[in-house]
């Protein structure tokens, strides 16, 4: 009985291995077979570009294991003994510090920081007399097998820049790292596996917590309030989502932590206000935290690390997390709080600012952040919120001839994979697909991640917008860093005889938490 005939199947085609290699996948298998045949010949006859090479000097080591422990303990706590630093610990720093804020008069009288010595004792070990702290007692037994280089230095102050310099010798991407140079210079004994692999900045690292939940803030645990601050940070840690970077941070935290009593910190207060000497402040009211920034700085167009001071408002709630972010970016006017177009150029940084934090006749606190641009002024009024709602408004005053396309934009912390609901009944699961919602699509409010935002009926929303990544000098790639840009056009009109037009437009917002 032939079941192929009964069921209507065709007789299977008989293939030998050579026919299969020629025909399957358009003959791709035959190409692989030809490559294997070529590789079976003597390697000396056809050396590849990464074939093993003879080094300049006879090697003394057969294997090298390079351990780069990102976020490890400070050199002053391990191998770099600083007796003077320990003697003068707690005293004002006697060295001239880099002027990171320029020559502005208000920064010249900043408090001089105090020196901080190492809490670990140092001793000399081995015949070499290598200084090693008591933090590393087992490592100290191998002192004569170690080579410690103390002559390295850098011009930068940021951790990320230092990492790039250590591995590549440069602070800008993309440059070959030491692993690439070693493979290029010495070759590889295995032609089937790469001699060096790096994790690209464009690919997100596997899972994990936000850095603030586990990063090394435990150095402050020498003090009672520092221990409470460390406890506060760990309350944000999601134990079921541990990434490999979390492990390094947790190990560092365990290393630096000092047990003892705790003292209250400002974050424990129901109401808390911190006003800086410049136009920036933070105010906590119950579960709400609002940050206002009127920082003014010159744009550094060709410096990928120096972000534009273009974000001026952040809103946080303890139940939902960050709702509106005032994070700065680079070459992205579409994410600036305000922008205008003049002479074909987008202008997205204020000319001047002022911050007032006052109480009215009824004792109610009201904060006002004033920002001046080329063709308008903005005054942001923040009133005292209730437990579940916070309202704020922008009062716009026109000045002179209006610019092209002036607009107000809020950066919304939207979560990919979650649903965004609009007043018109639309429910959208946020992903990588670009979404542009018109005023008719939105209808005046959106609901997302446990909060609802009411806004001007002319607002538009775009998702996802990727902020600037300073180390790649390009927009972010991962959705974890993407934001939604909610924009409201400014209705500015020139009025003959009225150069300044007070109260030309008022834009109101209300944030509600379920």
Secondary structure, DSSP 4 states (H G I P E B T S, - for coil): --HHHHHTPPPPPP--HHHHHHHGGGGHHHHHHHHHHHHTS-TTTS--TTS----SS--S-S-------TT---GGGTT---HHHHHTTTSBP-SPPP-TTTT-HHHHTPPPPBP---SS-EEEETTTTEEEEGGGHHHHTTGGG---------S---HHHHHHHHHHSSSSS----HHHHHHHHH--S-SSS-S-----TTSPPS----HHHHSS-GGGTTSHHHHHHHHHHHTT--TT---HHHHHHHHHHHHH---------GGGSSEEEEE-SSSEEEEEETTEEEEEE-------TT-TTS-B----EEEEETTTEEEEE---BSS-GGGSSEEEEETTEEE-S-SEEEEEEEE-TTS-EEEEEEEE-SSEEEEEEEEPP-SSEEEEEEEEEEESSPPEEEEEEEEE---TTSEEEETTS-EEE--SS-EEE-HHHHTTEEEETTEEEE--TT-EEEEEEEPEETTTTEE--SGGGEEEEEEEE-----BTTBSEEEEEEEEEEEEEE-
